Amino acid sequence: MIFKDKRGQSALEYLMTYGWALIVIVIVIAALVFLINPTQIGTEGCTGFQKMPIGNFKISSTGLDMKITNQTGRTLSSVLFQGSFDGGAYESSDNYTGTQAWAANAEDTVTWSTQTLAAGSHTIDLNVSYSDGDFDRTATASCRGNLQ
């Protein structure tokens, strides 16, 4: 009658097997989140502007330079880029202040040179307003990066 009840060992083996499976699932999900959107982990990068992808961007002590491509398929008019540096007031870019046109599929460098930034991590919130011929539209983006 000593070996009457072996259900405890079965339950423990069951819990250990599913415990390891749950740990593996959590690790896989964490890896997917990192691969899908690395900006959530705190690395440098930009998110937003789906029809105007941001290519290279550079944060310097005198502001921000970024390459952006107009992939809307239309020539845009009344293009206005504005940026807020580290939660400050929004300022217009040097080259798109609300009266410029931007050709379809063209790449251009958008610059803000009125900022004096210190070394360290910076967050820049961006807005672009434009007319695509049919509608006036607005898009937003956010960039994070470090100034060395």
Residue pairs with C-beta under 8 A, 6 or more apart in sequence:
33 40
34 40
34 41
37 47
38 45
39 45
39 46
39 47
39 144
42 144
43 144
44 144
44 145
44 146
45 143
45 144
45 145
46 54
46 57
46 66
46 141
46 142
46 143
46 144
47 141
47 142
48 54
48 126
48 139
48 140
48 141
48 142
49 68
49 126
49 128
49 139
49 140
49 141
50 139
51 70
51 71
51 72
51 139
52 68
52 69
52 70
52 71
52 72
52 128
52 139
53 68
53 69
53 71
54 66
54 67
54 68
54 141
54 143
55 66
55 67
55 68
55 69
55 107
56 66
56 67
57 64
57 65
57 66
57 67
57 143
57 145
58 64
58 65
58 66
59 117
59 122
59 124
59 145
59 146
59 147
60 117
60 147
61 116
61 117
61 118
61 147
62 113
62 115
62 116
62 117
63 111
63 112
63 113
63 114
63 115
63 117
64 83
64 85
64 111
64 112
64 115
64 124
64 143
65 109
65 110
65 111
66 109
66 110
66 143
67 107
67 108
67 109
67 110
68 107
68 108
68 109
68 110
69 105
69 106
69 107
70 76
70 102
70 103
70 104
70 105
70 106
70 107
70 108
71 105
72 104
72 132
73 104
73 105
74 104
74 132
74 133
75 101
75 102
75 103
75 104
75 133
76 101
76 102
76 130
76 131
76 132
77 101
77 102
77 130
77 131
77 133
78 98
78 99
78 100
78 129
78 130
78 131
78 136
79 96
79 98
79 100
79 101
79 102
79 128
79 129
79 130
80 92
80 96
80 97
80 98
80 127
80 128
80 129
80 130
81 92
81 93
81 96
81 110
81 126
81 127
81 128
82 90
82 91
82 92
82 93
82 126
82 127
82 128
82 129
83 90
83 91
83 93
83 112
83 124
83 125
83 126
83 127
84 90
84 91
84 124
84 125
84 126
85 91
85 112
85 115
85 117
85 122
85 123
85 124
86 122
86 123
86 124
87 123
87 125
90 125
90 127
91 112
91 114
91 115
92 98
93 110
93 111
93 112
94 111
94 112
94 113
94 114
95 108
95 109
95 110
95 111
96 102
96 110
96 128
98 129
102 108
102 130
117 147
118 147
119 147
119 148
120 146
120 147
121 144
121 145
121 146
122 144
122 145
122 146
122 147
123 142
123 143
123 144
124 142
124 143
124 144
124 145
125 140
125 141
125 142
126 140
126 141
126 142
126 143
127 138
127 139
127 140
128 138
128 139
128 140
128 141
129 136
129 137
129 138
130 136
130 137
131 137
